[in-house]
């Protein structure tokens, strides 16, 4: 397969808002709890306590926060979308400073993403299961990578290979990969030209242990951010 893309934030890029602001969401616990929670990368969200919450959903949420993250990636709870399913939970992942205890409020990471769990005990027919995962990744990149016609195919292959490598069983996988370019004019800050890649995907998880799915998603995020394989030192960084 083609070599991994090396993505970077353009020099002199404008101030980048926090992870939750860029996702357009607010930090909270799962939708059945109204108490806000601080975004802590290794601390699972409080389990829903209302009697109507299925045990399977509670276990699935806990497993998402039990996923193993490489030190460069920060994981935190964000507000999930409303009314897409009876129960939902969302996490945000960002390539950033591994020494911070919380997801930074002012971040300039190369890539970020969100992974949303939708749970319908009635198991919608189109899902072929009750646990649906919806993924989104956005990454800055240089013009050379953005202009590569194989970029969408390579990025999608990262997703399927990561799910397989992490033994994340799934069905009904689908999505899109988009490469965009923007040009700034007039009195607007930032580089004159900027390039980004966006990936949108969804699939149905087989089972309620979603830790492997989160780990696979984190692998894709690491790839699009240009991080070296785990255990390999990138001499070009630092």
LINCOR-V774612 format. One record per pair of residues at least 12 apart in sequence whose ideal C-beta (glycine too) atoms are under 7 Angstrom apart, sorted by the first residue. I is the first residue (numbers start at 1). GAP is how many residues later the second one is. D is the distance in whole Angstrom. If there is no record, write none. Layout:
# LINCOR-V774612
I_GAP_D, I_GAP_D
This chain:
# LINCOR-V774612
1_153_6, 1_156_6, 2_148_5, 2_152_5, 4_219_6, 4_222_7, 5_136_6, 5_140_4, 5_146_7, 5_219_7, 5_221_6, 6_139_7, 6_220_4, 7_103_5, 7_104_7, 7_132_5, 7_133_6, 7_134_4, 7_138_6, 7_217_6, 7_218_6, 7_219_5, 8_102_6, 8_132_7, 8_134_6, 8_218_7, 9_99_6, 9_101_6, 9_131_5, 10_130_7, 10_181_4, 10_184_6, 12_179_6, 13_95_7, 13_177_6, 13_178_6, 14_175_5, 14_176_4, 16_91_6, 16_92_5, 18_86_7, 18_87_5, 18_88_6, 18_89_6, 19_73_5, 19_75_5, 19_84_5, 19_88_6, 19_93_6, 20_58_5, 20_72_7, 22_90_6, 23_55_6, 23_69_6, 23_91_5, 25_53_4, 25_54_4, 26_53_5, 27_12_5, 27_49_7, 27_50_6, 27_51_6, 27_52_7, 28_49_7, 28_51_5, 29_16_5, 29_17_5, 29_48_6, 30_15_6, 30_18_5, 30_31_6, 30_59_4, 31_49_6, 31_56_7, 31_57_5, 32_16_4, 32_18_5, 32_21_5, 32_55_7, 33_13_6, 33_15_6, 37_40_6, 38_64_6, 39_37_3, 39_38_6, 39_63_5, 39_64_4, 40_36_7, 40_61_7, 40_62_6, 41_28_7, 41_33_5, 41_34_5, 41_35_6, 41_62_7, 44_18_6, 44_21_3, 44_22_7, 45_16_6, 45_20_6, 45_32_5, 47_14_7, 47_15_6, 53_34_7, 54_33_7, 54_67_6, 56_152_5, 57_30_5, 57_62_5, 59_149_5, 60_57_6, 60_59_7, 60_71_6, 60_148_5, 60_150_5, 61_28_5, 61_56_7, 63_145_7, 63_146_5, 63_147_5, 63_148_5, 64_25_7, 64_27_6, 64_53_7, 64_146_5, 64_147_7, 64_150_5, 66_145_5, 67_144_4, 67_147_4, 67_148_5, 68_147_6, 69_149_6, 70_148_7, 70_152_7, 70_160_6, 71_27_4, 72_23_6, 72_26_6, 72_155_6, 73_20_6, 73_22_6, 73_145_5, 73_148_6, 73_149_7, 74_19_7, 74_20_5, 74_22_5, 74_29_5, 75_16_6, 75_18_5, 76_15_7, 76_16_5, 76_27_4, 77_14_6, 78_12_5, 78_13_7, 78_14_4, 78_36_6, 80_36_5, 81_35_7, 84_34_6, 85_33_4, 85_34_6, 85_35_5, 86_33_7, 86_34_6, 86_35_7, 87_32_4, 88_28_6, 88_29_6, 88_30_5, 88_31_7, 89_28_5, 90_24_6, 90_25_7, 90_26_4, 91_23_7, 91_24_5, 92_20_7, 92_22_5, 93_19_7, 93_20_5, 93_124_7, 93_125_6, 93_128_6, 94_13_6, 94_15_5, 94_18_4, 95_14_4, 95_15_5, 95_16_5, 95_126_7, 95_130_4, 95_132_7, 96_13_4, 110_29_6, 110_30_6, 110_115_4, 110_116_7, 111_26_7, 111_27_7, 111_28_4, 111_110_6, 111_113_5, 111_114_4, 112_26_6, 113_22_7, 113_23_6, 113_24_4, 113_104_7, 113_108_5, 114_22_5, 115_18_6, 115_20_5, 115_99_6, 115_102_5, 116_17_7, 116_18_4, 117_14_7, 117_16_6, 117_93_7, 118_14_4, 118_16_7, 119_12_6, 127_45_7, 127_77_5, 128_43_5, 128_44_6, 128_76_6, 129_42_7, 129_75_4, 129_76_7, 129_77_7, 131_73_7, 131_74_4, 131_77_7, 132_70_6, 132_72_5, 133_69_6, 133_70_6, 133_72_6, 133_80_6, 134_68_5, 135_66_5, 135_67_7, 135_82_6, 136_64_5, 137_61_7, 137_62_4, 137_83_6, 137_84_6, 137_87_6, 138_58_6, 138_60_5, 139_57_7, 139_58_5, 139_85_4, 139_86_6, 140_56_6, 141_54_5, 141_55_7, 141_56_6, 142_53_7, 143_50_7, 143_52_6, 146_33_5, 146_35_6, 146_49_4, 151_28_6, 151_46_7, 152_25_4, 152_27_7, 155_22_5, 155_42_7, 155_44_6, 155_69_7, 156_21_6, 158_62_5, 158_65_5, 159_42_6, 159_61_5, 162_54_4, 162_57_4, 162_58_5, 163_53_5, 166_46_4, 166_49_5, 166_50_4, 167_45_6, 168_44_4, 168_45_4, 168_48_5, 169_37_4, 169_38_6, 170_33_4, 170_34_6, 170_35_6, 170_36_6, 171_32_7, 171_33_5, 171_35_7, 172_31_6, 172_32_5, 173_28_7, 173_30_4, 174_27_7, 174_28_6, 175_24_7, 175_25_5, 175_26_3, 175_27_6, 176_24_5, 177_20_7, 177_22_5, 178_20_5, 179_18_5, 180_16_5, 180_18_7, 181_12_7, 181_14_5, 182_12_5, 197_27_6
